[in-house]
Amino acid sequence: MERSDPKATRRVLARRVQHLRRALGLSQEELGQEAGLRQAQISEIESGASNITIDNLHRLAVALGVRTCELIDDRIKD
């Protein structure tokens, strides 16, 4: 089994969140409101700087209309 790189996972998350948010036509502020997060948190997630909690990852997935695992699965192409 290959060990995963946390930074690589954060980059995948950042790319997926930004792609899905834009596809839905949402601003960071709007996504934050839907997910119960601050705009600054969305910005940090999209920049790959945030070490997000599982709870917040789930909230984001619900707000974006995807399964939680889809936000960090690097096999999914945008």
HELIX and SHEET records of a PDB file:
HELIX    1   1 PRO A    6  ALA A   23  1                                  18    
HELIX    2   2 GLN A   28  ALA A   35  1                                   8    
HELIX    3   3 GLN A   39  SER A   47  1                                   9    
HELIX    4   4 ILE A   54  LEU A   64  1                                  11    
HELIX    5   5 THR A   68  LEU A   71  5                                   4    
END                                                                             
